[in-house]
Amino acid sequence: MNTSPITTWDGATAYFTFADSPAMLAIILVLAVAACLYAIGSMVSHENAASKKLNGK
């Protein structure tokens, strides 16, 4: 079952955003890590508060 409209890969090109800018890649990486850490910290804080409220402490 070959339903792909692509018949050949000759002449295929690709565009990589910020591929030639290591500084921008580093900034994006730092922002992504910061967002993940914030989300995890916020989740832990919320769960601790909910647990204390549920247990009556």
C-alpha positions as CSV (number, residue, x, y, z in Angstrom):
1,M,0.0,0.0,0.0
2,N,2.1,2.9,-1.3
3,T,-0.1,6.0,-0.9
4,S,2.8,8.6,-0.7
5,P,2.7,11.4,-3.3
6,I,6.5,11.5,-3.1
7,T,8.0,9.5,-5.9
8,T,11.7,10.6,-5.6
9,W,13.9,12.3,-3.0
10,D,16.2,13.9,-5.7
11,G,16.5,17.6,-5.1
12,A,15.0,17.5,-1.6
13,T,15.9,20.4,0.6
14,A,15.4,21.2,4.2
15,Y,15.4,24.4,6.2
16,F,16.6,24.4,9.8
17,T,15.7,27.4,11.8
18,F,18.6,28.8,13.9
19,A,20.8,26.0,12.8
20,D,23.7,28.4,12.2
21,S,23.2,30.3,15.5
22,P,24.5,28.3,18.5
23,A,23.7,31.2,20.8
24,M,20.0,31.2,19.8
25,L,19.9,27.4,20.2
26,A,21.4,27.8,23.7
27,I,18.8,30.4,24.6
28,I,16.0,28.2,23.4
29,L,17.4,25.3,25.4
30,V,17.7,27.3,28.6
31,L,14.1,28.6,28.2
32,A,12.8,25.1,27.6
33,V,14.6,23.8,30.7
34,A,13.3,26.7,32.8
35,A,9.7,26.1,31.6
36,C,10.0,22.4,32.5
37,L,11.5,23.1,35.9
38,Y,8.8,25.8,36.6
39,A,6.0,23.4,35.7
40,I,7.4,20.6,37.9
41,G,7.9,23.0,40.8
42,S,4.4,24.4,40.5
43,M,3.0,20.9,40.3
44,V,4.8,19.8,43.5
45,S,3.7,23.0,45.3
46,H,0.1,22.5,44.3
47,E,0.1,18.8,45.3
48,N,1.7,19.6,48.7
49,A,-1.0,22.2,49.4
50,A,-3.8,19.9,48.3
51,S,-2.4,17.1,50.4
52,K,-2.2,19.4,53.5
53,K,-5.8,20.6,52.9
54,L,-7.1,17.1,52.5
55,N,-5.4,15.7,55.5
56,G,-6.3,18.7,57.7
57,K,-2.8,19.8,58.6
